[in-house]
Amino acid sequence: MSELDWQKSSFSGDDANCVEVRVGVGLVELRESDNGDVILHTNPAAFADLLGTIKSGGLDHHA
């Protein structure tokens, strides 16, 4: 995967500090734009579960 594959979160606006994601075959990677050397790796099913939990407010108590 190349650097061009990273996508910035649509909620980040013009802020340089944002969450970025890229998707490969059977792999999803996440990083913060200001610390691009640290990359979290997961699978599409786990990432979908995370997004569902976030969208449902399941992590709001951590904010």
C-alpha positions as CSV (number, residue, x, y, z in Angstrom):
1,M,0.0,0.0,0.0
2,S,1.3,3.4,-0.8
3,E,1.1,6.7,1.1
4,L,-1.6,7.8,-1.4
5,D,-4.0,5.2,0.0
6,W,-4.5,6.9,3.3
7,Q,-7.8,8.6,3.8
8,K,-8.5,11.4,6.3
9,S,-11.5,11.3,8.5
10,S,-14.3,13.5,7.1
11,F,-14.8,14.9,10.6
12,S,-11.3,16.3,10.7
13,G,-11.9,19.3,8.5
14,D,-8.8,21.2,7.7
15,D,-7.1,20.3,11.0
16,A,-3.8,18.6,10.5
17,N,-4.3,16.3,13.5
18,C,-6.8,13.6,12.3
19,V,-7.4,9.9,12.1
20,E,-6.5,8.3,8.8
21,V,-7.4,4.9,7.5
22,R,-6.4,2.7,4.6
23,V,-7.8,-0.6,3.5
24,G,-6.1,-3.6,1.9
25,V,-7.2,-7.1,1.2
26,G,-8.3,-8.5,4.6
27,L,-6.6,-5.6,6.5
28,V,-7.5,-2.2,7.8
29,E,-4.9,0.2,9.1
30,L,-5.4,3.3,11.3
31,R,-3.0,6.1,12.3
32,E,-3.0,9.7,13.6
33,S,-1.7,12.1,11.0
34,D,0.6,13.8,13.5
35,N,2.2,10.4,14.5
36,G,2.2,8.5,11.2
37,D,4.8,6.0,12.2
38,V,2.4,4.3,14.7
39,I,-0.1,2.2,12.8
40,L,-2.8,0.0,14.2
41,H,-3.7,-3.1,12.2
42,T,-7.1,-4.9,12.3
43,N,-9.4,-6.8,10.1
44,P,-12.5,-5.4,8.3
45,A,-15.0,-7.2,10.6
46,A,-13.4,-5.7,13.8
47,F,-13.2,-2.3,12.2
48,A,-16.9,-2.5,11.2
49,D,-17.8,-3.4,14.8
50,L,-15.7,-0.4,16.1
51,L,-17.5,2.0,13.7
52,G,-20.9,0.6,14.7
53,T,-20.1,1.1,18.4
54,I,-18.9,4.6,17.8
55,K,-22.0,5.5,15.6
56,S,-24.3,4.1,18.3
57,G,-22.7,6.2,21.0
58,G,-21.3,3.1,22.7
59,L,-18.1,4.9,23.6
60,D,-19.5,8.3,24.5
61,H,-18.8,7.7,28.2
62,H,-15.1,7.8,27.4
63,A,-15.2,11.3,26.0
